[in-house]
Amino acid sequence: MFDIGIGEIIVLAILGLVVFGPERLPKAAADAGRLVRQLRGMASGARKDLADSAGVDLSDAKDALRDIADLHPRRIVSSLMNDEPEPKPKRTQTPKGDGPAPFDPDAT
């Protein structure tokens, strides 16, 4: 996500040792982790509250964003260069019962 390498992690660890000292560094790291967890919880709660109040289903928006992300040139090239066969598309389940699936003229 942040594209941080091992060199940057080592520099941050040394900087943390210098700033906090070896006695307080574990407590500071635990506090930072707790803060990040609380921020993520607050963000997901706010997102859920906004979706509930607006009456919007965000799963459709997430699916649309994933579809758009598949159009990134790097992913397209990697899929073209990949020797593995493409996965078979998922089959949709038809309703149980006698006869064919219902016809939807808007879907064609």
C-alpha positions in Angstrom: 0.0 0.0 0.0 2.7 2.5 1.0 5.5 0.8 -1.0 7.9 0.8 1.9 11.1 -1.3 1.5 13.3 -3.0 4.0 15.7 0.0 4.0 13.0 2.4 5.0 11.8 0.1 7.8 15.3 -0.1 9.2 15.7 3.7 9.0 12.3 4.2 10.8 13.3 1.6 13.5 16.6 3.4 14.2 14.8 6.8 14.2 12.3 5.3 16.7 15.1 4.1 18.9 16.8 7.5 18.9 13.5 9.4 19.6 11.8 7.2 22.1 14.7 5.1 23.5 14.7 1.3 24.0 12.6 1.5 27.1 9.6 3.4 25.7 9.7 2.2 22.1 7.5 -1.0 22.6 4.9 1.1 24.4 5.0 3.8 21.7 4.6 1.1 19.0 1.7 -0.5 20.8 0.0 2.9 21.3 0.5 3.7 17.6 -1.0 0.4 16.6 -4.0 1.0 18.9 -4.5 4.5 17.4 -4.4 3.1 13.8 -7.0 0.4 14.8 -9.3 3.1 16.3 -9.0 5.3 13.3 -9.9 2.4 10.9 -12.9 1.6 13.1 -14.1 5.2 13.1 -13.6 5.4 9.3 -15.5 2.2 8.7 -18.3 3.3 11.1 -18.6 6.6 9.4 -18.7 4.9 6.0 -21.4 2.6 7.2 -23.4 5.5 8.7 -23.2 7.5 5.5 -24.3 4.5 3.4 -27.2 3.7 5.8 -28.4 7.3 5.9 -28.2 7.7 2.1 -29.7 4.3 1.4 -26.9 3.4 -0.9 -25.5 -0.2 -1.3 -21.7 0.2 -1.4 -21.1 -3.4 -2.5 -22.1 -2.4 -6.1 -19.7 0.6 -6.0 -16.9 -1.6 -4.7 -17.5 -4.1 -7.5 -17.4 -1.3 -10.0 -14.1 0.0 -8.6 -12.6 -3.4 -8.9 -13.7 -3.7 -12.5 -12.1 -0.3 -13.2 -8.9 -1.4 -11.4 -8.7 -4.4 -13.8 -8.3 -1.9 -16.6 -5.0 -0.6 -15.3 -2.4 -0.9 -18.0 0.0 -2.8 -15.7 -2.7 -5.4 -14.9 -3.6 -5.7 -18.5 0.0 -6.4 -19.6 0.6 -8.8 -16.7 -2.6 -10.7 -17.7 -1.4 -10.9 -21.3 2.1 -12.0 -20.3 0.7 -14.6 -17.8 0.9 -18.2 -19.2 -1.8 -19.5 -16.9 -5.2 -19.9 -18.5 -7.9 -17.4 -17.6 -10.3 -18.6 -14.9 -13.6 -19.7 -16.1 -16.4 -17.1 -15.5 -18.7 -17.8 -12.6 -22.0 -19.3 -13.5 -25.0 -17.7 -12.1 -27.5 -19.9 -10.4 -30.9 -20.2 -12.0 -34.0 -20.3 -9.8 -35.0 -23.8 -8.9 -38.2 -25.0 -10.6 -39.5 -26.4 -13.8 -38.6 -24.8 -17.1 -36.1 -22.3 -18.2 -34.9 -19.2 -16.3 -37.1 -16.2 -16.5 -36.5 -13.8 -19.4 -35.5 -10.2 -18.7 -35.7 -8.0 -21.8 -33.8 -5.2 -20.1 -30.8 -7.5 -19.6 -30.3 -8.1 -23.3 
